[in-house]
Amino acid sequence: MAKHPFTFNELNMILSEATGKTLGEADVNNVFAKTIDKPKITGIAGDVVEQSILGYPADSDSDPDLIVDGVPTELKTTGIRVKIPKGKTKKEYKAKEPMSITAVSVNNIVKEDDFEDSRFWHKLENLLLVYYNYAAPKAVPAAEYAKFIIEGYQFHQFSDEDKEILKNDWTIVRDFIRDIQANYVDPCTEYPRISSELRKQLMLIDTAPKYPNPPRFRLKQSTVGTIVEKHFGQKLEELDETYSSFKELDDELHRLTTLYKGHTVRELLEMLHINATLNKHKDVSKSVTEQIIVKMLGGKAKKLSKIDLFSKAGIIPKTIVTTTAGTRTEDMKLFQIDFEEWTRSEYDSDEGQLLPMTFDQSFVYNYFAEHQFLCIVFQESTDGDKLLDNKFIGFKRLAFDEAFINSTVKKLWEDVRKLVIDGLLVESVVYKKDGTPQINKKTNTIKKSLNFPKSAEYDVFVRGSGTDSTHKNFVLNGIHMYSQYVWIKGSTMVNLLKEIDFI
C-alpha cells in the first residue's frame, strides 16, 4: 500500500493554494537545487509536487502513490499546453504528450485473469492529476521547469463506459502476449509486434517504447487531451449508444452502411434532417459529410471531434470521393505545420544536453501513429458530379502502419527539418515554358514557389494554404509565406484504402 495518507479536503486546500504559482515558487523544499549540477534529472515537475507541495520524500513504490480518505490514489503530474487562438478570447487546453501508466510486464500480465485486480487498473482506478503549463516552444532542461505555472488539478475517475473500453484494451494486450508465449519457442522475438500490430485495435491506450526496450502502457495523447479539455470547460457530446471496442463501433458502422448505402448526399441530408447551406456553385461543402456521420450515430454535434468517444480515441473523419473508375479526385489536407515543434531539440537525460529530436518524439509521428481515419466513402455517378449527387458506398477505417510511417512520413519530416535548420529553404520564381515569369491573375503578382517537398516526388508532402498572394503573413527563415500544411496525395490514399475492406 502507498505510504502517504491525506484527506480529500486536505489535498484540495494544498493544491488550491499551489494553483497559479510557478513550479519554482511552489518549490519550498528547494527540489530544483539538484538540477544545477545534475542536468540529467527527469521528472522534475513530479518531484516538486511530491516533495515540496505535498511534502513527502521520493518514493519508487510501484503501488499507487497516495491514500486519500482510505482510497489508494495514483498521482500524475503532467504537462499541458495553454494558448489563446488568434482571433479568439477563450483559452484552449491540450495535453503535451501521452501519459505513462505502468510497465507491460510480459511475465506478469499473462497471470492476471481479472481486470479489476490487474496492476494496470490499480494505477488508473483513482487518479489525482496535477497540470502545469509547458509554456516553451522548444524542449528545455530540468532547471527551466521552474518558470512553468501550475494550471490546476483534478481527482479523476473513469466512467463505467470508459472503464469498459480500458478493460477491452488491456485484455487485447494480455491475450496477445498469452498467444505469443503459448505458440512461439522464443517469445522475445515476437514481442516487438505488440505496439505495431495492436495499435488499430486499441481505443484509449497504446504501448511504448518498442522492444527490446521495456514497454509501458500509456493513455493516448488524445485520451489525456480529452480529460484535460473537459476539466477546463470544453463541452463534448456523449452518444446514447456506447461502444467499448473498435469491433463494436465497426458493427454499428456496418449496420449504418446497410441502411444508407446507395443514397446520395442530397438524400441523406433530407433523411437525417440536416440543414445545409449551398455555396456559390449550388453545392455543399465537405463538412456536411461529417455531420452526416454524427447524425447517423444519433449525435447532434456538427463535428466528430465534439463527440466524446471520437475525441478521446483519436478518430479523425475524412471524406473520400472516388470517380466512376475508382480513383481519388483530390489530395487530402491533414494538419498545419508548427515549425517550432518540427525543428526542435529534446533534452537528453543521458547526455545532459539538448540533442536533435528523434522522429518518434515528434508531433508528426504521433499524428500518424495515434490517430485513425474514419473514411466515409462516396462515389460519383458521372465524372465531376456535385457532392450533393455523390452516392454513399460505405466506411473504411485507416490506421497507418509502421512501414508507411517510418519510410514515407519520416522522409518528409527529415527533409523539412534539414531545409529549415540548415538554412536551405529558398523561394524561387515560377517560370512559363517560354522562360517568362508566371503571373497571379488575381493579384497581378509574380508566382513564387518554395522548395518544400512536393506531391510530384512525395506521397506525403507540404503545401501552403491562403487566399491572397499579397497576404503572406507567416515568416520562416526570413521568407514570407502562407501557413504550411501536411497533405497526403490522393492516389496514395486510394492505394492505402484498396488494401482495406469496407466496414
N, C-alpha and C positions, 0 to 999 in steps of 0.2 A: 504494500500500500504506500501511497505517497506520504511524505513526512511533513507536509506544510499545510496545517489546518487554518481555515479562515471562515468567517461567516459571510453570507451574501452581502449584508449591509456594510460590513467592514470593507470588503473589496470595492463596493460601489463608492464609498467615501474616499478611499485611497486613490482609485483610478479617476474619479471625477476631478480630484484636485490636480492630478498629473496631466489631464487633458488640456491641451493648449500650450503646454510647455514644450521646449525642445528636449531631446534626449539628454543633451548636456546639462540643461537646467535641472532636470529631474534626477541627475546622477549625484545624489547626496553622498554616496559612498565612494566616489571617485573611481568608478569602474573604468572610465576612459583612460586612466593613467597608464594602464598596461599596453595601450595602443602606441605609446610613444616609442618604446624600444622593442615592441613586438608587433610589427606591422602585419604579421601573418594571421592574426586573430580573425576568426569569422564569428558570426552570430552575436555581434556586439550589442545590437538593439535588444535582443532577448536577454542578454546578460544584464543590461541596465534595468529592464523591467523586473527581472527576478531579484537581483542583488541590491538595487537601490530603491526601486519603487515598492516592491513587496517585501524586501529586506530579508531574504533567505539566501544562503550560500549556494554556489554552483552545485548542481545535482545531476548525475548521469543515470539516475534510476530510470529503468525502462517503463515503469508504471506511470499512470497519469500524475502530473506534477503537483496538483493541489487536492485538498479535501475541502469542499465548500458545503457548509451545513451538513457534513457527513457524506457528501456525494463526491466520488473521485472525478476530477475535472482536469482536462488537458489544457495547458496554457500555450497559446501560439501567438508570437509577436510577428506581424507580417507587414511588409511594405505595400503601400498603395500609391497611386499617382492621382493627384488632385489638380484639376485645371478648369478654367472658365473658357469654353469655346468662343472663338471670335464671333462677335455679334450677339452673344448671349450674356445673361447675368447670373444664371444658376450654375453652381459648381458641378462638375462630373467627377465621379469616383471610379477608379479602375484598379483591379488587382495588378501588382507589379509582376507576379510570377505564380506558377503553381505552388501548392502548399504540400511539403513533405509530411507524411504521416508516420509511417513506421516501416521497418525493413520487410521485404518479401523473403522471409526465411524459408527456402525451399524444403528444408528438412523438417521444419516445424508446422508449416501451414498444411501439409498433407495429413497431419494427425488431427487437425481441427475439424470436427464434424458439425458443430453448431456455430452459426454466425455470431450469435449474441455472446458466445464465450470466446470468440476469437480476439487475438491481440489487436487486430485492425479495428474492430468495433469498440473495444475498450478505450482506444485512443480517440475515437470520434464521437462517442455517445454524448459526452458533455464537454463543450469547448468554451474556453474563455479566450476571445480574440482581441488582441490589442493592436491597433492600427497606427502606424507612423507614416507620414508623407515623405516618400523618397523624392525629394524636390531637387533632383540633379539630372541634367541631360545625359551625363556620362557616368560610368561607374566610378566610385570613389573609395579610397582606403578607409579602414575602420574608424580612424580618428575623426573623419569628416561627418560621420553619422551624428555627431553631437549637435549639428545645426538642424537636424530633421525634427519636425513638430509632431507630437503625439496628437492624432486627429480624433481619437475616440476609442471605444471598446464595446464589446457586447458579449453576453452569455448566449451561446448558440446551441440549440438542439435541432437536429434534423426532423422534418415532418415524417409522419408514418410513410408517406409516399416516397420521400427521398431515402428513407431507411431501406425500403424495399428495393429501390434501384441500387443502392450501395451493396446490399446483400447479394443481388444478382451479379453485380460487377465482381465482387470478391469471390463468389462461387465460380465464375468463369475462370478466374486466375487459378484458384485452388485446383479445380478439376483438370485444367490444362497441365499443371505441374504433376498431378497424380498420374495422368495419362503418360507423360514423359517418363516418369520413374518406373511405371509398370511395363513399358513397351520398348525401352532402349537400354542396351547394355551399359552405355556410357551417357547418362542423362546430361552431364555437364556440357556436352557438345550441342545439345538441343535447347538449353536454357536461353540463349540469345533470342530465340523466337518469341519469347514471352511478350516483349514490348511491341515488336513489329506485327505479329500475327493477330494479337488480341485487340489492337487499337480500334478496329472498326466495330468491335462488339461492346466496348466499354463506354458507358454513358457519362459518368461523373468522375471517373478516375483514370489514371494511366500508371505506368511503371517506368522508372528511370533511376539511374542510368542503365545502360545495357551491360549484359555480361561481357567480359569477366568481372566488371565492377559490380559490387553488391547492389542490386536494385532495391528501390523503395517504392511503396505505394505513395501516390500523390493525388490530391484533388486537382483536377484540371484548372488551368488559369481561368477558363470560362466559368467553372463552378464557383471558384473563390470570388471571381468578379461579380457574379450574381448575388452572392451573400453580401458582399460589400455594398453594391448598389442598393439593395433592398434596405440594408441597415441605415444608409444615409438618405433614404426617402424615395428611391425610384419605385414606381408602381409597375408591377408586372401582373399580367392576367394568368390565372390558373384555369386550365381546361376542366370541364366537368368530368371527362374521362381521364384516367391516369394510365400511363404506360411505364412499366417497370423495367423494360429492356427494349433494345432495338428490335428484337423479334416481335414483341407486342405492337410496337409502333408500325413496323413493316406490315403486320397482319391488317392493321386498320387502313394503311395506305393502299393495300391491295383491295380491300373492300371498297374503298372510295373510287379506285380505278374502275372496278367492275360497274359501279353505279354511274359514273360520269364519263367514261371513255367514249370518244366519238363526238362529243358535244363541242361546239365552237366556244371561243371566249365570250362572244356575244350572248350565246345561250346560257353559259354558266353564270354570267353576271345577272341575267334575269332569274334563273333558277335559284340563285343564292341571295337574291335581293341586295345586290351591291350597286350603289350609285357611282358611276364612273364618269369623269369629265372628259369630253373629247378634245383633242388638240387641233391645231390648225389643219392637220391632214385628215381630219374626221376619223381619227383612230384613238386608241387608248395607249397609255404608257405601260411599260413592262411592270411597273409597280403594282398594277391591278392583279397580276398573277399571284403575287404574294398574298394579297387579300383573299384571293380565291382559295389558296391552301388553308389559310386561317379559318375561313368560313366553312370549308369542307369539314374541318376538325371541330367545328362548333364554337370557335372563338369569335371575339368581337374586335380585336385589335387590328390595325392596318398593317403592322409589321410582325413577322415571325419572331424577331428579336424581343418583342414586347410580351411574348408568351414565356412564362417561367421555365417550362421544361426545355424549350429550344434554346433559350438563353444560356442556361447552365450546362447543357450538353454540347454547346458549341456547334449547333446546326445552322448552316447558312443557306438560305433559299437561293436558287438560281433558275432563271427561265432559259430553257433550251428550245429554240425554234429550228426545226430541220426542214430542208427543202423536200420537194417530192422525190428527189434522188437520195434522200437520207443524209445530206451533208449539212453542216452548220452554216448559218447565214452570216455570223459576225463574231469578232473576238469578244472576250469577256473581261470587263474591268473587275479587279479584285480589291485592292486597298491602296490608300495614299501612302507614299514613302515618307517616313520620318528619317531624314538623312543623319541627324544627330545619333539616333539609335543605330542606324545601319552601319555607321563608321566608328562606333565607339570601341573603347578598350574595356577589358574587365580586370578587376583587381584579383590577381592570382595569389591565393593564400600561401601556396608552397614557395613561390618565388619572391613573395613580399614586394611585388611591384605591378604596375599596370602593364598588361600584355594584350596583344590583339585578341579580340573576342573570337571564340570559335563559332562555327556555323550553328551547332546545336544549342548555343546560348542565345541565338538571335530571335527577334520577333518573327522574321520571315519563316524560319524553320518551325517555330511554334504554330504559326498560322496554318501551314500546310500539314503539320503532324497532328495537331489537336482538333482542328475543325473538320467537319464533313459537309459536303454539299448535298442538300436535298434538291434534286433537279426535277422540276415539273416540265414535262416534255410535250411540246406542241408540234404539229406538222402543218405545213402549208398545203392547201389543195392545189393551188397553182403558184408558180414562182412569183414572188413579190406581193403575195396576199397581205392585206392589213392584218394586224394582230387580232383584231376582232373576229376575223374569219378563219383563224387557225384552229385546228381541232386538237383537243386534249387526247394524248395517247398513253399517258402513264407517268409513273415516278421512277427515278433511279437515285440511289444513294451512293455518292462517290467519296471514298476515303483514299487519299493519295498514299501510295506505297513507298517504302523506304528507298527503293531503287530510283524512282522518279524524283523524290525529294533530294537524295544525296548525289544525283547527277545533274538533272535539268535545273532544279531550283538552286542548288548550291553553286553551279557555274554562274548563274545570274548574280547571285549575292557576292561572289568573289570578284567578278568583273566590275560590278558597280563600285564596290569598295576600292578597288585599285584605281579606277578613274578619278574618284573623288579624293582619296587620301594622297595619292601620288601626284595630284595636280594635272592629270592627263585629260580632264574633261574639257572639251572645246566646242565652240559654236561656229558653224560654217554656213555660208550662203548656199542655198539650193539653186542649182542652175538647170535651165532647159537643155534639150539636146543640142540646140544651136549655140550653146555657150553663154546665153544671156540669163540674168537672174530671173527667177520666178517671182511674180508679184501677187500678194494677197489682194484679191479683188475688192474685198470688203473695206480694207483699211488703206489700200494703195501703198503698202509697205513691202519691203523685200523679204521673201521667205527665208527663214534660217532653220538649221537643224542641229541638234545636239548628238554627240557620238555615244549616247546610251545604247545598250543592247536593243536591237530592233527585231520585229517579227520575221524579217527575212532570214535571220540567222538563228533566232532563239524561239523555242516553244513557249517559254515564259519570258516576258520582255517588259521594257519600260516605255511608257508613252505619257506625254503631258496632256493636261486637260484644262481648257479655258475657253472663254467666249470671244475674246478680242485680243489680237496680237499686239495691240498697243498697250495692253494692261497685263504685263508680266510682273506680278508683284513679289514672286519668290526669287531670292538671290542665293546662288550656290557657287562658291569659288569665284565670286565676282561677276557671275553671269546671271542676267535677269531672265527668268523663265516662268512658264506655267507651273502649277503644282504637278508633281510627277506621280504616276500610279503604276503599280504592277498589274499586268494583263496576262491572260493566257490565250494562246492562239485558238481560234475557233476549230480549226482542223485537228488540233491536239485534243481538244475536248471531245470531238467526235470519236477519235481513236480510243481515248480512255473509256468513254461510255460504251463503245462497242463491246468491250470486254466484260460489261456488267449487265446482268439480266434486269428486266423491268421488275419492280417490286410486285 
